[in-house]
Amino acid sequence: MRVLHLFANWKWTGPAEPAVNLAVALGARGHDVHFACGREVSPLPNFVANEARARKLEPIRSLRLGKHRHPIYDPIDRRALRGVLKELRPDIVHCHLNNDHRLALGATQGLGIPVIRSIHDGDPPRMSRDMKRLFSNSTRALITISERMRDAMASRFPIRDERCVSVDPAVDLKRFNPRRRRLPDLAREYGLSGDDFVVGIVARMQRHRRFEIFFEALTLAAAQIPALKVLIVGRGTWMDEVAVKPAARRELVGKVIFTGYRHGSEYVATLGCMNVKVYLTPGSDGSCRAVREAVAMGVPIVAARRGHLVDLVEDGVTGHLVDDDPQQLADALIRLAGDAGAREQMSARCAKTARDRYGLPRQAKTVEALYDSALTDV
C-alpha cells in the first residue's frame, strides 16, 4: 500500500514525533510510505525533516505546508500537492494537523484518494464551520487518541461512528523500557543516592503549567519525606518566576535539582532516575507523550484529573489521579514514598500497560487495518 503522510509544521512539537514514528513503523511493515512536512523559516533547521531523515525517512520538500491558513500560500500548496498526488498516486493520504487536512481535502477532489486524519489532542476542537468541514464525510476516517475523545468527536461532528476510531499513541519501547534505568554518572551529576525518593516533573516552565501547586505540595511533602529529591526537567521563559524562586523555600533547599533540557539517552536515563513522575496539565502535546514514556520506563504517575491524563493513568494501579489541590498531591507522594512495595507493583503494571498498549508495531498494525477498511468503504 502506498501512503502519503502530511504534517503541516517544521517544528518538533507535540504531534511531530508520533506522526514520524507512525510513518516509519508502517514502512517497517512493508508499505510504501512517503512523508511531507512544513518548510522551515530560514536560517533555522527543519527539525521535523531532520528527525525523519534520522529514522531513514526522506521527506518530500516541495510543499510549503504552513501550520496556519494563508490566503496566498495555501492555494499554491493545493496545486502543488495535487501535482504530487497525480505523480505519486498514493492509496491513502494521512493528515495530522488542521492545515494539511484542509489542503488535502482540496487537492484530492475528483482523484478518488481517501483522506484519513489523526487528531493528536486530548480534547475536541471547538465546533465551527471550518471544523465541521474538516471532519465531514469528505474525511474517510478519523483516528483519536482515546475512547473518550472518539466519543466526543463522533457526537460533535458529522462523521459516522464507524469511521471514528481510537488508537493508542505509541512509544518506542526499545528506547523507553525499565531496563534503561538511571545511569551512574548521571545520578552522580544530579547528586542522587540509592536511598533518595525521587519525584520528577518534565515540562516547559510556563505560568499555566501549575508549578505553584507542585511546589506547595512539595513543601508539604518534604516534612514527611526526609529523603525527598526533586528533578525538574526542562526550561522556559518563566523559569525563574515559576520554579527557581519557589525552589528556594527553606523546606526545599538542597532537595530540588534543575537538570535543564535533556534529550537522547540522557533524557531516557533521567526518567529512569525517578521513583514517581508528576504531571499536572497537558502542554502543546495533548496526547501527553511524556507520561506514556515514563509509564514505559515503569515510573508511576501522579497526575491531575484533566484532559487525556484521565485516560492514561489508572488510579491506584499505574499511579494516582488528584484534583488541583496541593494537599492531595502531597498526600499521594507521601503514600508512595512510604510504601516501596506499592511502588514496585505500580512500576510493574506501568511496564505491562506500555507493552500491551503503546508498542509501535501494534499501532502500525491497527492503522493498517483502518487503511484496508477505508479503501473498501464506499
N, C-alpha and C positions, 0 to 999 in steps of 0.2 A: 504494500500500500504506500502511495506517495502522499506525504503530508507536509503542508506549509504552516509553520507557526509564525505568528506575528506578535511582536512586542514593541509597543509604541513608547519606548524610552531608551535612553542610553546609560542611565544611572543605575547603579546596583542597589535598587531599593527593594522593599519587602517582597513583591511578587517576582522579581527577576530570577532569583535562584531556583524557585520551584518551576518556573517556565523553562529555563535552560535545562534543568535536570530531567524534566519530563521528556523533552525533545531528545536528549541523549539516551535516556532509558528506552524510548521507543525505537531509536536507531539500533540499540543493542538487541532488540527483539527481531531485527531483520527488515524493518521498514525503511523506506527511502525518505528520510526526514530532512527538511530544509527549514532554516530559521532566519527571519529578518528582524532586525532591531533598529532603534532610532539612531539618527546621525548626531554625533557629539557636537558640542559647541567648542570650536577651536579656541585655544590650543589644548583643551582638556582631553584626557584619554577617554575612549569609549569603553567604559567598564563592562557593560554587558557583552559587547563584541569580544573583548579580551578574555572574559571568563568563558565564553562559548568556545573560543579557539583553544583555550587551555584544556577543554574537555573534548577536543578533536571535532568540533562542530564549527565549520567555517560559515559565518553569517553572510546573508545577502546584504549588500551595502548600497544598492541602487535606489533605495527609498529613503525619504526623509523621516517619516514615522514620528512626528512630533507627539508629545504626550497630550497636548491640549489642541482643541479645534483651532483652525486657522483659515480665514477666508481665501487666502491666496494659495498657500502650500497644499491644502487638503485636496482641491480639485486636481492639482498637478500629480499628487501622490496617487489619487484614484486611477488616473490614466496610466501612470507608471505601473501600478500594481496589476491593473488589467492586462498590460503587456506581459508582466511576469507570469501571470496565470495562464495566458494563452501559450506561452513558451514552455512553462514547466508542466502544465496540465496535472495539477495535484488532484487527488481524490477527495481530500478534505482540506479546508482552511480552518486552523485552530487559532482563535484570538484570545488575548489575555487581558487587554485593557480597553477602556471605552473608545479611545480614538482609533485604534487599529480595528476595532469591531465596526465602527462607523464606515471606515474606508473599505473594509472587506465586503460589507453589505452592498455598497455601491459598485465596487469593482466586479463582483461575481454575478451581477444581474444578467440573466439570459445565458449564463455559461453552465448552469446546472451543477455547480460545485457547492456541496453543503458547507455551511458556516457553523462552527461549534465555538462556544465561549466558555472559558474558565473564569469564574469570578472569585478572586482571592481574598475578599473581605469577609469579616466575621459578622457584619450586619448589612442588611439590604440597603441599596441606594434609595434615596427619596424618589417617590413616584413623580415623573414628569413626562411631557410629551416625547422628549428625546429618549428617556429610558424605556418607555413603552415601545417605541420603535425598535430599539436595540433588542429587547427581549420579547420579540413578537414571533409569529410563525415563520418569519424570514430566517430566524436562527434555528437551525435544525435541532440542537441540543444545548443544554446548559449544565455545566459542572460546578457544583458548590463544594465548600469545604466541610459541611456538616449537615446532618439531617434537619436540624433546626433551621439552618439557612435555606435549605432546599424547600422546606415547607413555607417559609416566609416569601421566597421568590415566587413560588408557584401560586400563592394566594394573592400576590400584589400585581403580577404582570401577566399579560395574555400569552402564556406559554403552557402547553399541555403538560400535565403531570408526568406522563411517561417520557417526556423529553427533558425533564429536570431531574438530575441525579446527584447523589452525594458521593464524593470520592475523597478519602483522607489524603491531605497533602503529605508527600513523602519526605523522608530524611535519609541521607546517605548513611546506612547502618554500618558500613565498613569503616567510615570515618568516626562516627559517633557511636561508640559502644562501651560497655562498662570495663572492658579490659584496658582501655586507654585512660586510666585514671591519672592522678597527679604525677607530674614529672618531679623528681627530687630537686633538680636545680631550680625549677620554677617555684616549688613550695618554699625553698630556702629564700628565694628572692622576695617572696611575699611574707616571710617571717612566720611560716606556719609550722606547727608541730603536730605529731600524731594524736595528741590529746585535745586539740582545739575542736570546737564545734563551729564549723564554717558556714555562714549564711552568705549567699551571693545574690547579686542583682545585676542584670545586664540590660542597660537602657541608655538612650541618649539623655543627657541631663538637661531636660526642659521642664518648665514650670508645670505643665499639665501632666507630668508623669507621676504625680502624687508622692514625691520624695518626702514631703512633710509628714505624711502618715508613716512612711517607712522609718524615718529617724525617730519619731516619737515612740514607735513600737520598739525600736532597738534600745532606746533609753529605758523603757520599762523592763525589757527582757534582760538587759545587762545585769540588773540587780540579782536575778535568779540564775544566770548562766555565767559563772566566773571565767570559763574557758571560751567565751564568745569571741569570734573573729568575723569580720565582715569584708567581703571582696566586692568592690564597686567597679564594674567593668564597663568602660565606655568613656565618652567625652561629650561635650556640648557647650552651647553658648552660655548657659546659665549655671555652669558647673560650680562656680564659687558660691553663688547665692543658694542653690538648691541642695548642694552636697558638702562642699568644703567647710562652710561656716557651721552648718548643723553638726558635722562630724567632730567639731572642736569642743562640743559639750564635755563637761568634766567626766560624765559616766562613760563616754565613748573614746576618750583619749587612749591611743595605743591599740585600739580594737579595730579601727577602720583602715583598710588598705585600698588605695586607689591604684588600680592596675593599668589605667589608661586603655587605649583601644588595642585589642588583641585580635589577631587573625591567624589563619592556618592552624598548624599543630599547637601553637601556644594558646589559641582560643579553646580548642578541644581540651587541652590539659588544664586550663583554668576552670572549665566546667567540672572537670574531674576532681578538682580540689574542694568542691562544695559538698557539704552534707545536705543542704537544703537550698533551693532556689526560690526567690520571691519574685512575683510578677503581679503588678497592681493595675496596669492599664495597657491595652494594646497601643502600639505606636503606629508608624506608617505601614507596618505589616499586620493587617487584620487577622492573618492566619496564625500569628504568634509562633513563628518558626523557632524562636529561641527557646520556647517552652518545650516543643517537641524534641529539639536537640538535647536539652537537659534530660528529658524523660528517657531518651535513647541511651544516655550515659548512665541511667539508673539513679538519677538525682530526684528525690521527691520535690514536689512543687507546693508552695503556699501561695495561692492566687486569689484575686478579688473575684466576686461573683459579677462578672462583667464580660459582655461580648462573647467571643469564641472561647474564652477561658473556661466557661462552664461546660463546654463540650470536651475540653482537653483533660481536665482534672477531675478524677472520680474521688469525691470527698471521702476521706478515711481509707482509701485504697492506694491511690498514687500520690496523695498529698492531702491538703486541706483547702477548702474554699472559705473565705472570710468576707465580711462586709467592709466598707470603708471606715474601719474603726481601729485605731492603734492598739487598744486593749485586746481585741480579738486577734489581731496579727501577733502581738506579743505572746498571748496565751498559746497560740498554735506553735510558735517557735519554742516556747518553754516546754511544751509537751514532747515535742520531737527531741529536744536536747536531752531530756531526762529518760528517754526510752530508746536505747540503742537497738533493742530487738524490733521494735515497731518500725524504726527507720530501715533496718535491714530488710524487713518484709516489704515495705513500700518500695525500696530500691529494686528488689527482685520483680515486683509487679510492674514497676515502670519499664524495666527492660523487656518484660514479656509483652506489655502493651505495644511497645515500639516494634517488636518483632512481628506481632500479629497485625498491626495496622499501618505502619509507616515505612515499609520497605519500598524502594524504588521499583523493583521488578513487579511487585504486587500492584502498585499504582499504574504502571505502564500496561499491565495485562488488563486491568479494569477499563482503562481508557480505550485500549484496543478493541475490546468488546463493544464499547459505546460507538466507536467508529463504524464497526461492522453493522450495528443496528441502524445508525444514521444513513448508511448507504443503501439499506433495504427499505427505509421509511419513505413513504410517499404521501 
